[in-house]
């Protein structure tokens, strides 16, 4: 399970809405306790593609985020990106680019009146499964 504080969820939604009509993206740092992941910090990164259907995280910002995680004894838990005009399910490209089976991949859909955030994991062979998201609000 992935544990995400309500305040972090709200910040992700705000950041993604501010980046419309482009996809927004970022990393999640935190701690692991067995199979549970606890998000301690959200890292908001620049989408270098500035695309509406694609994203490419700024490598320099990724490096800075990983250094910060290490400084705080966090691990990389996963990443997030938004789907401005499509559901919160992974596209074929999202699955193809999900190359670490230990990470969580969050997709925030902004196509409806209310945002929808979904957590996915990718298994060998590109099979996906949804993971529960636990929030404190």
N, C-alpha and C positions, 0 to 999 in steps of 0.2 A: 504494500500500500504506500501511497505517497501522501504525506501530510504537508499541507500548505496553509499558512495563516491567512485569515480573511484580509488583513491589511496588505499582504503580498499579492493575493488574488486581485484586489482592487487596484493596486499599482500596475499589475500586468495589463488589466483591462484598460486603464487610463492610457498607458503607454501605447498600446496597440491602436486605440481609437485616435490618438494624436498623430499616428503615422499613416492613417488612411489617406489615399486609397491604396497605399503600398502595404505589403506584408511587413510585420514587425517581428523581431526575433531577440533571443537572449539565452542566457545560461542560468542553471540553477545549482547553487552550491549548498551543501549541508552535511548531514550525518546519516549514517546507516546503522540500523539496529536489526540484525538478522535480515529479513526480507523487507523491512520497513525503511522508508526514506523520509527524512525530516528536512524540509527546505528551511535553511537559515538565512540565505541571502539570494536575492534575484539580481542578475547582472543584465542590464539593458544594453544591447549591442546594436550597431548600425547595420542595416541591410545594404550591403555594397551594391546590390543589383538594382535597388529602388524599384523593384517589380511588384506587380499586383498578384502574380501567381508563382513567384519564385523568391528565394532569399539566399543570400550568401553573407555569413557573419564576417565582420571585419577581423582579420587574423591578429592584428595588433591588439585589438580590444579583447579578443579571446585569450591571448597570452597574458594580458594584464589581469583579467578575471581569474585565470588559473593561479597566477602568482598570489593574488589576494586570498583565494581559497586556501592555498597552502599555508599562508601566514596565519590564518584563523583555524587551522586544523580541520578544514572542511574538505569534502571530496566533491568531484563533479557528479551530480545526480542525473542531469539530463539537460534538455533544452526545451524552449518553447518557440512557437511562431504562430502568427495569426493567419486565418483564412478570411479575408475581408468579404468575399462574396460566395463562399461555399461552406458546406457543413464541416464540423470538427472531426472529420475522419481523414486518415492519411491518404494522400494521393499516391499514385504509382511512383512518382519521383520521391516523395517523402519516404516511402518504404525502401526504395533503392539507395537512398542516401543515409538511411539509418544503419550505420555500420558497426555499432557497439551494442551488443545484446544486453549489456548490463545497465544501460541508460534508460531513463524514462523520456518519452517524447510527448510534449503537451501541445495540443492544437486548440487555439481559441477561435471559434467561429463568431464573426460579427455580422453575419447575414440576416439574422433575425432581430426582433425588437430587443431581446435579452441576449447577452453573450453566453456562449456555451463552451466550457473548457473540458476537454477530455484528455485522459492520460493513456498512452499506448506503450507497449513494449513490442519489440520485434524479435522473433525467434529465427533460428537458422532456416534458410530457405525462403525468407521473406514473409513467413506467417506472422500475423499480428494478433494481439489480444489486448483488450481494454483492461486497465488496472483501476481499482477504486481510488478515488481522490477524497481525502478526508480534510475538511476545513473546520476551523473553530468558530465559524459563524455561518 
